[in-house]
């Protein structure tokens, strides 16, 4: 399964930047998505937090997902229809074409 690897790479880089910048904690915008694997994100974030010595802030932001979509549309912001990795991008376009990835 690719998601744990993607989460690992993203959150490690975020933790590095947060630690270097002397931030209080790190988190991810993926936590607002009802399409992401929150249990895996939380477990991965907590493991990285322990390894890097900086807290991972886990919050279930999913209740605000609908409103975030509304606000982003009102503001004319770009909303990516996939998580950002090459595999999810390919899956997204395959769905649009009615094919399988």
PDB file as gemmi writes it, atoms N, CA and C in Angstrom:
CRYST1    1.000    1.000    1.000  90.00  90.00  90.00 P 1                      
ATOM      1  N   UNK A   1       0.851  -1.174   0.000  1.00  0.00           N  
ATOM      2  CA  UNK A   1       0.000   0.000   0.000  1.00  0.00           C  
ATOM      3  C   UNK A   1       0.894   1.233   0.000  1.00  0.00           C  
ATOM      4  N   UNK A   2       0.618   2.159  -0.891  1.00  0.00           N  
ATOM      5  CA  UNK A   2       1.512   3.302  -1.049  1.00  0.00           C  
ATOM      6  C   UNK A   2       1.290   4.418  -0.037  1.00  0.00           C  
ATOM      7  N   UNK A   3       0.083   4.596   0.470  1.00  0.00           N  
ATOM      8  CA  UNK A   3      -0.198   5.741   1.331  1.00  0.00           C  
ATOM      9  C   UNK A   3       0.745   5.851   2.529  1.00  0.00           C  
ATOM     10  N   UNK A   4       1.041   4.768   3.249  1.00  0.00           N  
ATOM     11  CA  UNK A   4       1.968   4.920   4.376  1.00  0.00           C  
ATOM     12  C   UNK A   4       3.327   5.474   3.960  1.00  0.00           C  
ATOM     13  N   UNK A   5       3.813   5.081   2.810  1.00  0.00           N  
ATOM     14  CA  UNK A   5       5.096   5.607   2.330  1.00  0.00           C  
ATOM     15  C   UNK A   5       4.984   7.091   2.011  1.00  0.00           C  
ATOM     16  N   UNK A   6       3.923   7.483   1.338  1.00  0.00           N  
ATOM     17  CA  UNK A   6       3.709   8.908   1.028  1.00  0.00           C  
ATOM     18  C   UNK A   6       3.594   9.722   2.316  1.00  0.00           C  
ATOM     19  N   UNK A   7       2.788   9.225   3.257  1.00  0.00           N  
ATOM     20  CA  UNK A   7       2.629   9.932   4.525  1.00  0.00           C  
ATOM     21  C   UNK A   7       3.980  10.066   5.233  1.00  0.00           C  
ATOM     22  N   UNK A   8       4.746   8.996   5.233  1.00  0.00           N  
ATOM     23  CA  UNK A   8       6.055   8.994   5.884  1.00  0.00           C  
ATOM     24  C   UNK A   8       6.964  10.074   5.286  1.00  0.00           C  
ATOM     25  N   UNK A   9       7.058  10.090   3.963  1.00  0.00           N  
ATOM     26  CA  UNK A   9       7.941  11.060   3.301  1.00  0.00           C  
ATOM     27  C   UNK A   9       7.495  12.496   3.571  1.00  0.00           C  
ATOM     28  N   UNK A  10       6.200  12.745   3.449  1.00  0.00           N  
ATOM     29  CA  UNK A  10       5.677  14.099   3.653  1.00  0.00           C  
ATOM     30  C   UNK A  10       5.851  14.567   5.093  1.00  0.00           C  
ATOM     31  N   UNK A  11       5.477  13.709   6.034  1.00  0.00           N  
ATOM     32  CA  UNK A  11       5.529  14.116   7.435  1.00  0.00           C  
ATOM     33  C   UNK A  11       6.959  14.227   7.952  1.00  0.00           C  
ATOM     34  N   UNK A  12       7.862  13.400   7.439  1.00  0.00           N  
ATOM     35  CA  UNK A  12       9.272  13.540   7.848  1.00  0.00           C  
ATOM     36  C   UNK A  12       9.824  14.884   7.408  1.00  0.00           C  
ATOM     37  N   UNK A  13       9.550  15.265   6.176  1.00  0.00           N  
ATOM     38  CA  UNK A  13      10.027  16.562   5.685  1.00  0.00           C  
ATOM     39  C   UNK A  13       9.404  17.703   6.494  1.00  0.00           C  
ATOM     40  N   UNK A  14       8.124  17.565   6.809  1.00  0.00           N  
ATOM     41  CA  UNK A  14       7.445  18.591   7.603  1.00  0.00           C  
ATOM     42  C   UNK A  14       8.060  18.674   9.000  1.00  0.00           C  
ATOM     43  N   UNK A  15       8.342  17.534   9.599  1.00  0.00           N  
ATOM     44  CA  UNK A  15       8.957  17.518  10.931  1.00  0.00           C  
ATOM     45  C   UNK A  15      10.350  18.150  10.890  1.00  0.00           C  
ATOM     46  N   UNK A  16      11.126  17.848   9.864  1.00  0.00           N  
ATOM     47  CA  UNK A  16      12.465  18.453   9.727  1.00  0.00           C  
ATOM     48  C   UNK A  16      12.368  19.977   9.685  1.00  0.00           C  
ATOM     49  N   UNK A  17      11.461  20.464   8.859  1.00  0.00           N  
ATOM     50  CA  UNK A  17      11.295  21.920   8.719  1.00  0.00           C  
ATOM     51  C   UNK A  17      10.810  22.531  10.029  1.00  0.00           C  
ATOM     52  N   UNK A  18       9.860  21.867  10.674  1.00  0.00           N  
ATOM     53  CA  UNK A  18       9.324  22.370  11.938  1.00  0.00           C  
ATOM     54  C   UNK A  18      10.406  22.413  13.014  1.00  0.00           C  
ATOM     55  N   UNK A  19      11.222  21.367  13.078  1.00  0.00           N  
ATOM     56  CA  UNK A  19      12.288  21.330  14.079  1.00  0.00           C  
ATOM     57  C   UNK A  19      13.336  22.411  13.783  1.00  0.00           C  
ATOM     58  N   UNK A  20      13.721  22.514  12.525  1.00  0.00           N  
ATOM     59  CA  UNK A  20      14.707  23.527  12.134  1.00  0.00           C  
ATOM     60  C   UNK A  20      14.183  24.942  12.412  1.00  0.00           C  
ATOM     61  N   UNK A  21      12.896  25.142  12.186  1.00  0.00           N  
ATOM     62  CA  UNK A  21      12.290  26.453  12.415  1.00  0.00           C  
ATOM     63  C   UNK A  21      11.884  26.699  13.857  1.00  0.00           C  
ATOM     64  N   UNK A  22      12.168  25.718  14.720  1.00  0.00           N  
ATOM     65  CA  UNK A  22      11.832  25.820  16.142  1.00  0.00           C  
ATOM     66  C   UNK A  22      10.333  26.034  16.376  1.00  0.00           C  
ATOM     67  N   UNK A  23       9.515  25.338  15.571  1.00  0.00           N  
ATOM     68  CA  UNK A  23       8.068  25.396  15.746  1.00  0.00           C  
ATOM     69  C   UNK A  23       7.679  24.564  16.960  1.00  0.00           C  
ATOM     70  N   UNK A  24       6.493  24.813  17.469  1.00  0.00           N  
ATOM     71  CA  UNK A  24       5.998  24.065  18.630  1.00  0.00           C  
ATOM     72  C   UNK A  24       5.589  22.642  18.270  1.00  0.00           C  
ATOM     73  N   UNK A  25       5.136  22.432  17.043  1.00  0.00           N  
ATOM     74  CA  UNK A  25       4.630  21.136  16.603  1.00  0.00           C  
ATOM     75  C   UNK A  25       4.523  21.141  15.085  1.00  0.00           C  
ATOM     76  N   UNK A  26       4.145  19.995  14.519  1.00  0.00           N  
ATOM     77  CA  UNK A  26       3.879  19.913  13.090  1.00  0.00           C  
ATOM     78  C   UNK A  26       2.597  19.130  12.867  1.00  0.00           C  
ATOM     79  N   UNK A  27       1.975  19.345  11.729  1.00  0.00           N  
ATOM     80  CA  UNK A  27       0.743  18.658  11.372  1.00  0.00           C  
ATOM     81  C   UNK A  27       0.638  18.605   9.851  1.00  0.00           C  
ATOM     82  N   UNK A  28      -0.534  18.268   9.335  1.00  0.00           N  
ATOM     83  CA  UNK A  28      -0.719  18.179   7.895  1.00  0.00           C  
ATOM     84  C   UNK A  28      -2.130  18.587   7.498  1.00  0.00           C  
ATOM     85  N   UNK A  29      -2.261  19.213   6.360  1.00  0.00           N  
ATOM     86  CA  UNK A  29      -3.578  19.578   5.827  1.00  0.00           C  
ATOM     87  C   UNK A  29      -4.352  18.341   5.379  1.00  0.00           C  
ATOM     88  N   UNK A  30      -3.688  17.207   5.239  1.00  0.00           N  
ATOM     89  CA  UNK A  30      -4.387  15.981   4.861  1.00  0.00           C  
ATOM     90  C   UNK A  30      -5.438  15.585   5.903  1.00  0.00           C  
ATOM     91  N   UNK A  31      -5.314  16.105   7.124  1.00  0.00           N  
ATOM     92  CA  UNK A  31      -6.241  15.742   8.189  1.00  0.00           C  
ATOM     93  C   UNK A  31      -7.641  16.322   8.020  1.00  0.00           C  
ATOM     94  N   UNK A  32      -7.845  17.201   7.057  1.00  0.00           N  
ATOM     95  CA  UNK A  32      -9.199  17.705   6.809  1.00  0.00           C  
ATOM     96  C   UNK A  32      -9.947  16.814   5.823  1.00  0.00           C  
ATOM     97  N   UNK A  33      -9.234  15.961   5.148  1.00  0.00           N  
ATOM     98  CA  UNK A  33      -9.836  15.147   4.096  1.00  0.00           C  
ATOM     99  C   UNK A  33     -10.497  13.880   4.630  1.00  0.00           C  
ATOM    100  N   UNK A  34     -11.762  13.677   4.265  1.00  0.00           N  
ATOM    101  CA  UNK A  34     -12.411  12.420   4.638  1.00  0.00           C  
ATOM    102  C   UNK A  34     -11.916  11.246   3.796  1.00  0.00           C  
ATOM    103  N   UNK A  35     -11.083  11.526   2.808  1.00  0.00           N  
ATOM    104  CA  UNK A  35     -10.582  10.489   1.902  1.00  0.00           C  
ATOM    105  C   UNK A  35      -9.235   9.925   2.335  1.00  0.00           C  
ATOM    106  N   UNK A  36      -8.615  10.524   3.348  1.00  0.00           N  
ATOM    107  CA  UNK A  36      -7.312  10.065   3.809  1.00  0.00           C  
ATOM    108  C   UNK A  36      -7.476   9.064   4.956  1.00  0.00           C  
ATOM    109  N   UNK A  37      -6.449   8.288   5.176  1.00  0.00           N  
ATOM    110  CA  UNK A  37      -6.435   7.252   6.220  1.00  0.00           C  
ATOM    111  C   UNK A  37      -5.926   7.867   7.521  1.00  0.00           C  
ATOM    112  N   UNK A  38      -6.856   8.383   8.324  1.00  0.00           N  
ATOM    113  CA  UNK A  38      -6.482   9.112   9.531  1.00  0.00           C  
ATOM    114  C   UNK A  38      -5.726   8.264  10.537  1.00  0.00           C  
ATOM    115  N   UNK A  39      -6.092   7.004  10.666  1.00  0.00           N  
ATOM    116  CA  UNK A  39      -5.383   6.155  11.622  1.00  0.00           C  
ATOM    117  C   UNK A  39      -3.920   6.007  11.218  1.00  0.00           C  
ATOM    118  N   UNK A  40      -3.667   5.874   9.933  1.00  0.00           N  
ATOM    119  CA  UNK A  40      -2.291   5.737   9.440  1.00  0.00           C  
ATOM    120  C   UNK A  40      -1.553   7.069   9.567  1.00  0.00           C  
ATOM    121  N   UNK A  41      -2.216   8.169   9.251  1.00  0.00           N  
ATOM    122  CA  UNK A  41      -1.600   9.490   9.400  1.00  0.00           C  
ATOM    123  C   UNK A  41      -1.201   9.735  10.858  1.00  0.00           C  
ATOM    124  N   UNK A  42      -2.108   9.430  11.768  1.00  0.00           N  
ATOM    125  CA  UNK A  42      -1.836   9.666  13.186  1.00  0.00           C  
ATOM    126  C   UNK A  42      -0.678   8.807  13.676  1.00  0.00           C  
ATOM    127  N   UNK A  43      -0.705   7.539  13.351  1.00  0.00           N  
ATOM    128  CA  UNK A  43       0.362   6.620  13.777  1.00  0.00           C  
ATOM    129  C   UNK A  43       1.708   7.057  13.197  1.00  0.00           C  
ATOM    130  N   UNK A  44       1.723   7.413  11.931  1.00  0.00           N  
ATOM    131  CA  UNK A  44       2.955   7.846  11.265  1.00  0.00           C  
ATOM    132  C   UNK A  44       3.464   9.144  11.877  1.00  0.00           C  
ATOM    133  N   UNK A  45       2.563  10.101  12.059  1.00  0.00           N  
ATOM    134  CA  UNK A  45       2.952  11.382  12.657  1.00  0.00           C  
ATOM    135  C   UNK A  45       3.523  11.225  14.050  1.00  0.00           C  
ATOM    136  N   UNK A  46       2.919  10.370  14.846  1.00  0.00           N  
ATOM    137  CA  UNK A  46       3.406  10.159  16.207  1.00  0.00           C  
ATOM    138  C   UNK A  46       4.767   9.471  16.227  1.00  0.00           C  
ATOM    139  N   UNK A  47       4.989   8.536  15.314  1.00  0.00           N  
ATOM    140  CA  UNK A  47       6.299   7.870  15.233  1.00  0.00           C  
ATOM    141  C   UNK A  47       7.378   8.865  14.812  1.00  0.00           C  
ATOM    142  N   UNK A  48       7.063   9.702  13.858  1.00  0.00           N  
ATOM    143  CA  UNK A  48       8.028  10.707  13.398  1.00  0.00           C  
ATOM    144  C   UNK A  48       8.276  11.732  14.500  1.00  0.00           C  
ATOM    145  N   UNK A  49       7.231  12.099  15.217  1.00  0.00           N  
ATOM    146  CA  UNK A  49       7.382  13.040  16.332  1.00  0.00           C  
ATOM    147  C   UNK A  49       8.380  12.505  17.353  1.00  0.00           C  
ATOM    148  N   UNK A  50       8.272  11.232  17.669  1.00  0.00           N  
ATOM    149  CA  UNK A  50       9.189  10.620  18.630  1.00  0.00           C  
ATOM    150  C   UNK A  50      10.618  10.605  18.089  1.00  0.00           C  
ATOM    151  N   UNK A  51      10.753  10.311  16.810  1.00  0.00           N  
ATOM    152  CA  UNK A  51      12.089  10.234  16.200  1.00  0.00           C  
ATOM    153  C   UNK A  51      12.757  11.598  16.081  1.00  0.00           C  
ATOM    154  N   UNK A  52      11.966  12.634  15.811  1.00  0.00           N  
ATOM    155  CA  UNK A  52      12.528  13.970  15.585  1.00  0.00           C  
ATOM    156  C   UNK A  52      12.461  14.872  16.810  1.00  0.00           C  
ATOM    157  N   UNK A  53      11.774  14.430  17.843  1.00  0.00           N  
ATOM    158  CA  UNK A  53      11.706  15.227  19.063  1.00  0.00           C  
ATOM    159  C   UNK A  53      10.858  16.480  18.927  1.00  0.00           C  
ATOM    160  N   UNK A  54       9.820  16.419  18.132  1.00  0.00           N  
ATOM    161  CA  UNK A  54       8.892  17.532  17.982  1.00  0.00           C  
ATOM    162  C   UNK A  54       7.479  16.954  17.934  1.00  0.00           C  
ATOM    163  N   UNK A  55       6.541  17.526  18.684  1.00  0.00           N  
ATOM    164  CA  UNK A  55       5.191  16.951  18.742  1.00  0.00           C  
ATOM    165  C   UNK A  55       4.444  16.993  17.405  1.00  0.00           C  
ATOM    166  N   UNK A  56       3.663  15.951  17.181  1.00  0.00           N  
ATOM    167  CA  UNK A  56       2.752  15.911  16.040  1.00  0.00           C  
ATOM    168  C   UNK A  56       1.373  16.310  16.544  1.00  0.00           C  
ATOM    169  N   UNK A  57       0.782  17.313  15.926  1.00  0.00           N  
ATOM    170  CA  UNK A  57      -0.547  17.760  16.307  1.00  0.00           C  
ATOM    171  C   UNK A  57      -1.572  17.021  15.469  1.00  0.00           C  
ATOM    172  N   UNK A  58      -2.256  16.066  16.109  1.00  0.00           N  
ATOM    173  CA  UNK A  58      -3.335  15.370  15.416  1.00  0.00           C  
ATOM    174  C   UNK A  58      -4.655  15.967  15.865  1.00  0.00           C  
ATOM    175  N   UNK A  59      -5.440  16.398  14.893  1.00  0.00           N  
ATOM    176  CA  UNK A  59      -6.817  16.827  15.135  1.00  0.00           C  
ATOM    177  C   UNK A  59      -7.645  16.306  13.981  1.00  0.00           C  
ATOM    178  N   UNK A  60      -8.835  15.884  14.278  1.00  0.00           N  
ATOM    179  CA  UNK A  60      -9.731  15.430  13.223  1.00  0.00           C  
ATOM    180  C   UNK A  60     -10.458  16.655  12.676  1.00  0.00           C  
ATOM    181  N   UNK A  61      -9.933  17.197  11.584  1.00  0.00           N  
ATOM    182  CA  UNK A  61     -10.502  18.388  10.969  1.00  0.00           C  
ATOM    183  C   UNK A  61     -11.625  18.063   9.984  1.00  0.00           C  
ATOM    184  N   UNK A  62     -11.936  16.771   9.816  1.00  0.00           N  
ATOM    185  CA  UNK A  62     -12.939  16.366   8.820  1.00  0.00           C  
ATOM    186  C   UNK A  62     -14.303  17.033   8.991  1.00  0.00           C  
ATOM    187  N   UNK A  63     -14.755  17.323  10.220  1.00  0.00           N  
ATOM    188  CA  UNK A  63     -16.051  18.002  10.324  1.00  0.00           C  
ATOM    189  C   UNK A  63     -16.081  19.352   9.573  1.00  0.00           C  
ATOM    190  N   UNK A  64     -14.925  19.962   9.363  1.00  0.00           N  
ATOM    191  CA  UNK A  64     -14.868  21.238   8.646  1.00  0.00           C  
ATOM    192  C   UNK A  64     -14.641  21.097   7.151  1.00  0.00           C  
ATOM    193  N   UNK A  65     -14.616  19.870   6.651  1.00  0.00           N  
ATOM    194  CA  UNK A  65     -14.291  19.648   5.236  1.00  0.00           C  
ATOM    195  C   UNK A  65     -15.254  20.361   4.294  1.00  0.00           C  
ATOM    196  N   UNK A  66     -16.547  20.183   4.502  1.00  0.00           N  
ATOM    197  CA  UNK A  66     -17.536  20.797   3.603  1.00  0.00           C  
ATOM    198  C   UNK A  66     -17.380  22.311   3.578  1.00  0.00           C  
ATOM    199  N   UNK A  67     -17.226  22.893   4.736  1.00  0.00           N  
ATOM    200  CA  UNK A  67     -17.066  24.363   4.804  1.00  0.00           C  
ATOM    201  C   UNK A  67     -15.767  24.793   4.133  1.00  0.00           C  
ATOM    202  N   UNK A  68     -14.711  24.015   4.277  1.00  0.00           N  
ATOM    203  CA  UNK A  68     -13.442  24.380   3.635  1.00  0.00           C  
ATOM    204  C   UNK A  68     -13.580  24.379   2.115  1.00  0.00           C  
ATOM    205  N   UNK A  69     -14.373  23.447   1.597  1.00  0.00           N  
ATOM    206  CA  UNK A  69     -14.621  23.400   0.154  1.00  0.00           C  
ATOM    207  C   UNK A  69     -15.397  24.647  -0.268  1.00  0.00           C  
ATOM    208  N   UNK A  70     -16.440  24.981   0.493  1.00  0.00           N  
ATOM    209  CA  UNK A  70     -17.238  26.170   0.176  1.00  0.00           C  
ATOM    210  C   UNK A  70     -16.379  27.427   0.183  1.00  0.00           C  
ATOM    211  N   UNK A  71     -15.579  27.600   1.223  1.00  0.00           N  
ATOM    212  CA  UNK A  71     -14.730  28.783   1.334  1.00  0.00           C  
ATOM    213  C   UNK A  71     -13.703  28.859   0.205  1.00  0.00           C  
ATOM    214  N   UNK A  72     -13.095  27.735  -0.112  1.00  0.00           N  
ATOM    215  CA  UNK A  72     -12.082  27.760  -1.167  1.00  0.00           C  
ATOM    216  C   UNK A  72     -12.711  28.123  -2.513  1.00  0.00           C  
ATOM    217  N   UNK A  73     -13.936  27.655  -2.756  1.00  0.00           N  
ATOM    218  CA  UNK A  73     -14.629  28.016  -3.996  1.00  0.00           C  
ATOM    219  C   UNK A  73     -14.958  29.504  -4.016  1.00  0.00           C  
ATOM    220  N   UNK A  74     -15.456  30.023  -2.886  1.00  0.00           N  
ATOM    221  CA  UNK A  74     -15.773  31.451  -2.783  1.00  0.00           C  
ATOM    222  C   UNK A  74     -14.543  32.314  -3.051  1.00  0.00           C  
ATOM    223  N   UNK A  75     -13.388  31.848  -2.589  1.00  0.00           N  
ATOM    224  CA  UNK A  75     -12.148  32.615  -2.746  1.00  0.00           C  
ATOM    225  C   UNK A  75     -11.437  32.328  -4.062  1.00  0.00           C  
ATOM    226  N   UNK A  76     -11.986  31.394  -4.837  1.00  0.00           N  
ATOM    227  CA  UNK A  76     -11.372  31.064  -6.119  1.00  0.00           C  
ATOM    228  C   UNK A  76     -10.055  30.315  -5.985  1.00  0.00           C  
ATOM    229  N   UNK A  77      -9.899  29.576  -4.905  1.00  0.00           N  
ATOM    230  CA  UNK A  77      -8.666  28.821  -4.683  1.00  0.00           C  
ATOM    231  C   UNK A  77      -8.683  27.513  -5.456  1.00  0.00           C  
ATOM    232  N   UNK A  78      -7.529  27.079  -5.861  1.00  0.00           N  
ATOM    233  CA  UNK A  78      -7.380  25.793  -6.534  1.00  0.00           C  
ATOM    234  C   UNK A  78      -7.534  24.684  -5.509  1.00  0.00           C  
ATOM    235  N   UNK A  79      -8.335  23.694  -5.857  1.00  0.00           N  
ATOM    236  CA  UNK A  79      -8.503  22.512  -4.995  1.00  0.00           C  
ATOM    237  C   UNK A  79      -8.083  21.294  -5.782  1.00  0.00           C  
ATOM    238  N   UNK A  80      -7.035  20.690  -5.331  1.00  0.00           N  
ATOM    239  CA  UNK A  80      -6.495  19.500  -5.987  1.00  0.00           C  
ATOM    240  C   UNK A  80      -7.392  18.305  -5.673  1.00  0.00           C  
ATOM    241  N   UNK A  81      -7.711  17.521  -6.672  1.00  0.00           N  
ATOM    242  CA  UNK A  81      -8.635  16.401  -6.504  1.00  0.00           C  
ATOM    243  C   UNK A  81      -7.918  15.077  -6.203  1.00  0.00           C  
ATOM    244  N   UNK A  82      -6.717  15.166  -5.728  1.00  0.00           N  
ATOM    245  CA  UNK A  82      -5.953  13.985  -5.336  1.00  0.00           C  
ATOM    246  C   UNK A  82      -4.919  14.432  -4.323  1.00  0.00           C  
ATOM    247  N   UNK A  83      -4.307  13.499  -3.610  1.00  0.00           N  
ATOM    248  CA  UNK A  83      -3.429  13.871  -2.493  1.00  0.00           C  
ATOM    249  C   UNK A  83      -2.141  14.549  -2.939  1.00  0.00           C  
ATOM    250  N   UNK A  84      -1.737  14.314  -4.153  1.00  0.00           N  
ATOM    251  CA  UNK A  84      -0.528  14.965  -4.631  1.00  0.00           C  
ATOM    252  C   UNK A  84       0.532  14.012  -5.141  1.00  0.00           C  
ATOM    253  N   UNK A  85       0.444  12.740  -4.783  1.00  0.00           N  
ATOM    254  CA  UNK A  85       1.454  11.809  -5.278  1.00  0.00           C  
ATOM    255  C   UNK A  85       1.095  11.382  -6.704  1.00  0.00           C  
ATOM    256  N   UNK A  86       2.055  10.910  -7.419  1.00  0.00           N  
ATOM    257  CA  UNK A  86       1.874  10.531  -8.817  1.00  0.00           C  
ATOM    258  C   UNK A  86       0.855   9.409  -8.979  1.00  0.00           C  
ATOM    259  N   UNK A  87       0.785   8.521  -7.998  1.00  0.00           N  
ATOM    260  CA  UNK A  87      -0.146   7.399  -8.081  1.00  0.00           C  
ATOM    261  C   UNK A  87      -1.591   7.860  -7.924  1.00  0.00           C  
ATOM    262  N   UNK A  88      -1.832   8.753  -6.973  1.00  0.00           N  
ATOM    263  CA  UNK A  88      -3.202   9.233  -6.798  1.00  0.00           C  
ATOM    264  C   UNK A  88      -3.622  10.114  -7.969  1.00  0.00           C  
ATOM    265  N   UNK A  89      -2.674  10.824  -8.543  1.00  0.00           N  
ATOM    266  CA  UNK A  89      -2.986  11.620  -9.732  1.00  0.00           C  
ATOM    267  C   UNK A  89      -3.413  10.704 -10.880  1.00  0.00           C  
ATOM    268  N   UNK A  90      -2.679   9.626 -11.095  1.00  0.00           N  
ATOM    269  CA  UNK A  90      -3.022   8.681 -12.161  1.00  0.00           C  
ATOM    270  C   UNK A  90      -4.388   8.058 -11.909  1.00  0.00           C  
ATOM    271  N   UNK A  91      -4.675   7.707 -10.643  1.00  0.00           N  
ATOM    272  CA  UNK A  91      -5.983   7.147 -10.305  1.00  0.00           C  
ATOM    273  C   UNK A  91      -7.104   8.142 -10.581  1.00  0.00           C  
ATOM    274  N   UNK A  92      -6.873   9.383 -10.230  1.00  0.00           N  
ATOM    275  CA  UNK A  92      -7.890  10.409 -10.443  1.00  0.00           C  
ATOM    276  C   UNK A  92      -8.235  10.527 -11.918  1.00  0.00           C  
ATOM    277  N   UNK A  93      -7.226  10.625 -12.762  1.00  0.00           N  
ATOM    278  CA  UNK A  93      -7.486  10.782 -14.195  1.00  0.00           C  
ATOM    279  C   UNK A  93      -8.051   9.503 -14.810  1.00  0.00           C  
ATOM    280  N   UNK A  94      -7.691   8.352 -14.265  1.00  0.00           N  
ATOM    281  CA  UNK A  94      -8.269   7.095 -14.739  1.00  0.00           C  
ATOM    282  C   UNK A  94      -9.765   7.065 -14.423  1.00  0.00           C  
ATOM    283  N   UNK A  95     -10.140   7.525 -13.234  1.00  0.00           N  
ATOM    284  CA  UNK A  95     -11.567   7.599 -12.868  1.00  0.00           C  
ATOM    285  C   UNK A  95     -12.308   8.532 -13.808  1.00  0.00           C  
ATOM    286  N   UNK A  96     -11.705   9.674 -14.128  1.00  0.00           N  
ATOM    287  CA  UNK A  96     -12.332  10.640 -15.044  1.00  0.00           C  
ATOM    288  C   UNK A  96     -12.589  10.029 -16.413  1.00  0.00           C  
ATOM    289  N   UNK A  97     -11.684   9.140 -16.821  1.00  0.00           N  
ATOM    290  CA  UNK A  97     -11.828   8.483 -18.126  1.00  0.00           C  
ATOM    291  C   UNK A  97     -12.697   7.237 -18.050  1.00  0.00           C  
ATOM    292  N   UNK A  98     -13.062   6.843 -16.837  1.00  0.00           N  
ATOM    293  CA  UNK A  98     -13.874   5.645 -16.653  1.00  0.00           C  
ATOM    294  C   UNK A  98     -13.087   4.362 -16.787  1.00  0.00           C  
ATOM    295  N   UNK A  99     -11.767   4.443 -16.543  1.00  0.00           N  
ATOM    296  CA  UNK A  99     -10.909   3.268 -16.616  1.00  0.00           C  
ATOM    297  C   UNK A  99     -10.336   2.989 -15.238  1.00  0.00           C  
ATOM    298  N   UNK A 100      -9.697   1.852 -15.124  1.00  0.00           N  
ATOM    299  CA  UNK A 100      -9.030   1.498 -13.861  1.00  0.00           C  
ATOM    300  C   UNK A 100      -7.564   1.808 -13.962  1.00  0.00           C  
ATOM    301  N   UNK A 101      -6.962   2.097 -12.806  1.00  0.00           N  
ATOM    302  CA  UNK A 101      -5.525   2.333 -12.755  1.00  0.00           C  
ATOM    303  C   UNK A 101      -4.843   1.086 -12.309  1.00  0.00           C  
TER     304      UNK A 101                                                      
END                                                                             
